[in-house]
Amino acid sequence: MEPANIYFAIVCGMLALAFGTVAIKPERIYEFPYFMAAVFAVFIVPQAISLMRFPGAARPEWVANALLMSCLCFAMCWLGYRLKPIQSVQRLLAQPVNSDRLFQGGLVFIGISFFSQHLLSQMTTEEKGGSMWTGPSTIYLFFTGLTYPAFAICLFTALRTRSLLAWAATVVAAIQPAQVTILAGRREPAIQFLLTLALTLYFHRGIKPPRWAILSAITGAMLAIPATGTYRGLAAKREWELVRQIDLVKNFRQYLSEESILELRNAAVLIEATRCSKDYEFGTAYWDQLVFRFVPAQLLGREFKASLMFKPTENRIHDEVATLGYEIPTGSTLTGMGDSFRQFGWFGCLFFAGLGILFNSLFHATQQPNAIFAQLFYIQVSTSAMRAATHQTVDFLPGLIYYAIFLGLLLLYARERPLTVRLRRGRRRSTVAQQDEGALPINAPTPAHSRMGMREVRRSVRSPRARGWRRVHGRRLGP
């Protein structure tokens, strides 16, 4: 058996094990190794089948190396998640939050996002920089991303308070993700929107996903991804009648039976080019991507921005694969497998082990009391982890820091101060003490007209708050 077939069988075996666990406990799909299993099944497996049948510019041994790296990366997702979570992450994220202030922050995020989108819509294609946006358009685009945490915050508030204002804000925040998904055919906003809905219902109401819904989502995504390019072309021309005529099943069959543009082929060529040159970047690309995302060239100058980077972003990969006579197709990605190998060789798979440790800590934080902020943060960075596998690993840190900055600022504004928490607890205890002082002796005869009041006192005595007061003061309050 060819090595590529062996590695592909190993990947499928690990995915089958993960989905077997999800079949038993459907809620596990919201945990890191299991939703990453869905990503590998939807994105990597169909491409692996097509690449083994039609390697194109990639030689068979290059394909085998790409599949081996896929095995290692997915295995590290499991291994990292099995390690002990970081306790400091749980303590940092699980803090009491003032819900009213949190909702106010969500409304501010909506305002910033819509204002940025308005400024962006006023610019022409030339002002944006053509297909590769540059200048002020990148700043406006940077702030439009706040609509996603705003949607999650408003949905949390609407489910908790059932306020008409909160529901209206939720609908408004959902407008931009819906527009980008429908009119531009963007996959990541669609996934983030659906994941926000599902995780919010799970965290707030404990609603577990049905097994049929999980199977339908994975199957639908697997069929839809190969047709994304066709959909985007027709949507740009507003030819909606032709969009309705797209045959997803037929298109998927052609994807498997004909040579296509494959991101996994890009990974195979990049891995081989790096192995030949031994020009590993040792993590410098992670710094370069942070500079690219957070340092505004229009304010500080292009030369200053370039001086902060080890290699200009546009030259980081293309020169390497050109040595093998290969050119990365426009609009395609490198995948996390190719990108992580470029950084550290075979040890690049440890990046996914680090993600496993981080997400294990985050998920444990979401299960703690006062975990609303941890839940919001978990929802936002989950799609960044998926992007690390489908696009490139260097995109994860900017996404993580982006949400850490804005949600962190909101946490500073909305969190309950320790003094406030102590005062509220003190009021609760004083209320219980007052009830105790006004209670009748347990063995005293009870007048008929006061039986209802006695029942209320005894009910309050048996409450969790009263039991907590009794443990503190060592008094017996009642039976």
LINVEN-V857663 format. One record per residue. N is the residue number from 1. PHI is phi as a letter, one per 20 degrees, with the letter a starting at -180 (none if undefined). NEAR is the number of other ideal C-beta (glycine too) atoms within 8 Angstrom. Layout:
# LINVEN-V857663
n->(N | N)
phi->(PHI | PHI)
near->(NEAR | NEAR)
This chain:
# LINVEN-V857663
n->(1 | 2 | 3 | 4 | 5 | 6 | 7 | 8 | 9 | 10 | 11 | 12 | 13 | 14 | 15 | 16 | 17 | 18 | 19 | 20 | 21 | 22 | 23 | 24 | 25 | 26 | 27 | 28 | 29 | 30 | 31 | 32 | 33 | 34 | 35 | 36 | 37 | 38 | 39 | 40 | 41 | 42 | 43 | 44 | 45 | 46 | 47 | 48 | 49 | 50 | 51 | 52 | 53 | 54 | 55 | 56 | 57 | 58 | 59 | 60 | 61 | 62 | 63 | 64 | 65 | 66 | 67 | 68 | 69 | 70 | 71 | 72 | 73 | 74 | 75 | 76 | 77 | 78 | 79 | 80 | 81 | 82 | 83 | 84 | 85 | 86 | 87 | 88 | 89 | 90 | 91 | 92 | 93 | 94 | 95 | 96 | 97 | 98 | 99 | 100 | 101 | 102 | 103 | 104 | 105 | 106 | 107 | 108 | 109 | 110 | 111 | 112 | 113 | 114 | 115 | 116 | 117 | 118 | 119 | 120 | 121 | 122 | 123 | 124 | 125 | 126 | 127 | 128 | 129 | 130 | 131 | 132 | 133 | 134 | 135 | 136 | 137 | 138 | 139 | 140 | 141 | 142 | 143 | 144 | 145 | 146 | 147 | 148 | 149 | 150 | 151 | 152 | 153 | 154 | 155 | 156 | 157 | 158 | 159 | 160 | 161 | 162 | 163 | 164 | 165 | 166 | 167 | 168 | 169 | 170 | 171 | 172 | 173 | 174 | 175 | 176 | 177 | 178 | 179 | 180 | 181 | 182 | 183 | 184 | 185 | 186 | 187 | 188 | 189 | 190 | 191 | 192 | 193 | 194 | 195 | 196 | 197 | 198 | 199 | 200 | 201 | 202 | 203 | 204 | 205 | 206 | 207 | 208 | 209 | 210 | 211 | 212 | 213 | 214 | 215 | 216 | 217 | 218 | 219 | 220 | 221 | 222 | 223 | 224 | 225 | 226 | 227 | 228 | 229 | 230 | 231 | 232 | 233 | 234 | 235 | 236 | 237 | 238 | 239 | 240 | 241 | 242 | 243 | 244 | 245 | 246 | 247 | 248 | 249 | 250 | 251 | 252 | 253 | 254 | 255 | 256 | 257 | 258 | 259 | 260 | 261 | 262 | 263 | 264 | 265 | 266 | 267 | 268 | 269 | 270 | 271 | 272 | 273 | 274 | 275 | 276 | 277 | 278 | 279 | 280 | 281 | 282 | 283 | 284 | 285 | 286 | 287 | 288 | 289 | 290 | 291 | 292 | 293 | 294 | 295 | 296 | 297 | 298 | 299 | 300 | 301 | 302 | 303 | 304 | 305 | 306 | 307 | 308 | 309 | 310 | 311 | 312 | 313 | 314 | 315 | 316 | 317 | 318 | 319 | 320 | 321 | 322 | 323 | 324 | 325 | 326 | 327 | 328 | 329 | 330 | 331 | 332 | 333 | 334 | 335 | 336 | 337 | 338 | 339 | 340 | 341 | 342 | 343 | 344 | 345 | 346 | 347 | 348 | 349 | 350 | 351 | 352 | 353 | 354 | 355 | 356 | 357 | 358 | 359 | 360 | 361 | 362 | 363 | 364 | 365 | 366 | 367 | 368 | 369 | 370 | 371 | 372 | 373 | 374 | 375 | 376 | 377 | 378 | 379 | 380 | 381 | 382 | 383 | 384 | 385 | 386 | 387 | 388 | 389 | 390 | 391 | 392 | 393 | 394 | 395 | 396 | 397 | 398 | 399 | 400 | 401 | 402 | 403 | 404 | 405 | 406 | 407 | 408 | 409 | 410 | 411 | 412 | 413 | 414 | 415 | 416 | 417 | 418 | 419 | 420 | 421 | 422 | 423 | 424 | 425 | 426 | 427 | 428 | 429 | 430 | 431 | 432 | 433 | 434 | 435 | 436 | 437 | 438 | 439 | 440 | 441 | 442 | 443 | 444 | 445 | 446 | 447 | 448 | 449 | 450 | 451 | 452 | 453 | 454 | 455 | 456 | 457 | 458 | 459 | 460 | 461 | 462 | 463 | 464 | 465 | 466 | 467 | 468 | 469 | 470 | 471 | 472 | 473 | 474 | 475 | 476 | 477 | 478 | 479)
phi->(none | f | g | f | f | f | f | f | f | f | g | f | f | f | f | f | f | f | f | f | f | f | f | f | c | g | f | f | f | e | e | g | f | e | f | f | f | f | f | f | f | f | d | e | g | f | f | f | f | f | f | f | e | c | f | m | f | e | f | g | f | f | f | f | f | f | f | f | f | f | g | f | f | f | f | f | g | f | f | f | f | e | f | f | f | e | f | f | f | f | f | f | e | e | c | f | c | f | f | f | f | f | f | g | f | f | f | f | f | f | f | f | f | f | f | f | f | f | f | f | f | e | e | e | f | f | f | f | o | m | f | d | f | b | m | g | g | f | f | f | f | g | e | f | f | f | f | f | f | f | f | f | f | f | f | g | f | f | f | f | d | l | f | f | f | f | f | f | f | f | f | f | f | e | f | f | g | f | f | f | f | f | e | d | m | e | e | f | f | f | f | f | f | f | f | f | g | f | f | f | f | f | f | e | d | m | f | e | f | f | f | f | f | f | f | f | f | f | f | f | f | f | f | e | g | f | e | f | f | f | f | f | f | f | f | f | e | l | e | f | f | f | f | f | e | f | e | f | f | f | f | f | f | f | f | e | d | c | f | c | f | c | f | f | f | g | f | f | f | f | f | f | f | f | f | f | e | l | e | f | e | l | n | f | f | f | f | g | f | f | f | f | e | d | d | f | f | f | d | d | n | f | f | f | f | f | f | e | d | f | b | g | g | f | d | f | d | f | f | f | f | f | f | d | m | d | c | f | f | f | n | e | d | e | m | f | f | f | f | f | f | g | e | c | m | f | f | f | f | f | g | f | f | f | f | f | f | f | f | f | f | f | f | f | f | f | e | e | f | l | d | f | f | f | f | f | f | f | f | f | e | f | f | f | f | f | f | f | e | e | d | a | f | f | e | f | f | g | f | f | f | g | f | f | f | f | f | f | f | f | f | f | f | e | f | f | f | g | f | f | f | f | f | f | f | f | f | f | f | f | f | f | f | f | f | f | f | e | f | e | g | f | e | f | f | d | f | f | f | d | f | f | f | f | f | f | f | f | f | f | f | e | f | g | f | f | f | f | f | f | f | f | e | m | d | e | e | r | f)
near->(4 | 7 | 9 | 11 | 9 | 9 | 13 | 12 | 8 | 9 | 16 | 9 | 8 | 13 | 13 | 8 | 8 | 11 | 10 | 8 | 10 | 13 | 7 | 5 | 6 | 11 | 8 | 9 | 11 | 11 | 10 | 13 | 11 | 13 | 12 | 14 | 15 | 13 | 12 | 14 | 12 | 12 | 12 | 14 | 13 | 14 | 12 | 13 | 10 | 13 | 16 | 10 | 7 | 8 | 12 | 8 | 8 | 12 | 7 | 8 | 7 | 13 | 14 | 12 | 12 | 17 | 13 | 10 | 17 | 15 | 12 | 10 | 15 | 15 | 10 | 14 | 16 | 11 | 10 | 14 | 13 | 7 | 10 | 3 | 10 | 9 | 7 | 6 | 12 | 14 | 7 | 7 | 12 | 12 | 10 | 7 | 13 | 9 | 10 | 6 | 10 | 15 | 13 | 9 | 12 | 15 | 11 | 8 | 16 | 15 | 8 | 10 | 16 | 11 | 9 | 14 | 11 | 8 | 10 | 12 | 6 | 5 | 10 | 5 | 5 | 6 | 9 | 12 | 9 | 7 | 3 | 5 | 10 | 8 | 9 | 9 | 13 | 10 | 10 | 13 | 11 | 9 | 11 | 12 | 9 | 12 | 14 | 13 | 14 | 15 | 14 | 13 | 14 | 16 | 12 | 14 | 15 | 13 | 10 | 8 | 7 | 7 | 8 | 5 | 6 | 13 | 10 | 8 | 16 | 12 | 8 | 9 | 15 | 10 | 8 | 12 | 14 | 9 | 9 | 10 | 12 | 8 | 7 | 10 | 10 | 8 | 8 | 9 | 11 | 10 | 10 | 12 | 14 | 9 | 11 | 13 | 9 | 10 | 13 | 14 | 10 | 13 | 8 | 9 | 6 | 5 | 6 | 7 | 12 | 7 | 8 | 6 | 8 | 13 | 8 | 8 | 10 | 11 | 8 | 8 | 10 | 12 | 12 | 9 | 11 | 11 | 12 | 10 | 7 | 9 | 11 | 10 | 8 | 12 | 14 | 7 | 6 | 5 | 8 | 8 | 6 | 8 | 10 | 6 | 6 | 11 | 6 | 9 | 7 | 7 | 13 | 13 | 8 | 9 | 11 | 10 | 6 | 7 | 5 | 8 | 6 | 11 | 13 | 14 | 15 | 16 | 16 | 16 | 14 | 16 | 16 | 13 | 13 | 14 | 9 | 8 | 8 | 6 | 6 | 9 | 11 | 6 | 8 | 9 | 14 | 11 | 10 | 14 | 13 | 11 | 11 | 10 | 9 | 7 | 9 | 8 | 10 | 6 | 5 | 7 | 7 | 6 | 6 | 9 | 14 | 8 | 6 | 7 | 12 | 7 | 10 | 7 | 9 | 5 | 8 | 10 | 10 | 10 | 7 | 12 | 14 | 9 | 9 | 10 | 5 | 9 | 6 | 10 | 7 | 4 | 4 | 9 | 8 | 13 | 15 | 14 | 14 | 16 | 16 | 15 | 15 | 15 | 14 | 12 | 8 | 8 | 6 | 14 | 13 | 9 | 15 | 17 | 13 | 9 | 14 | 18 | 13 | 10 | 14 | 14 | 13 | 14 | 12 | 10 | 14 | 11 | 6 | 10 | 4 | 8 | 13 | 10 | 13 | 14 | 13 | 13 | 13 | 14 | 12 | 14 | 12 | 12 | 12 | 13 | 13 | 13 | 12 | 15 | 16 | 11 | 10 | 11 | 12 | 11 | 12 | 12 | 10 | 12 | 12 | 10 | 10 | 10 | 13 | 9 | 8 | 11 | 13 | 8 | 8 | 11 | 11 | 7 | 8 | 11 | 11 | 9 | 6 | 6 | 6 | 8 | 10 | 8 | 8 | 8 | 8 | 8 | 8 | 9 | 11 | 8 | 9 | 13 | 9 | 8 | 12 | 12 | 6 | 6 | 9 | 8 | 4 | 6 | 3 | 6 | 3 | 8 | 6 | 5 | 4 | 9 | 9 | 6 | 7 | 10 | 8 | 8 | 13 | 10 | 8 | 10 | 12 | 8 | 9 | 5 | 10 | 14 | 9 | 8 | 13 | 11 | 7 | 7 | 6 | 5 | 6 | 4 | 9 | 9 | 3)
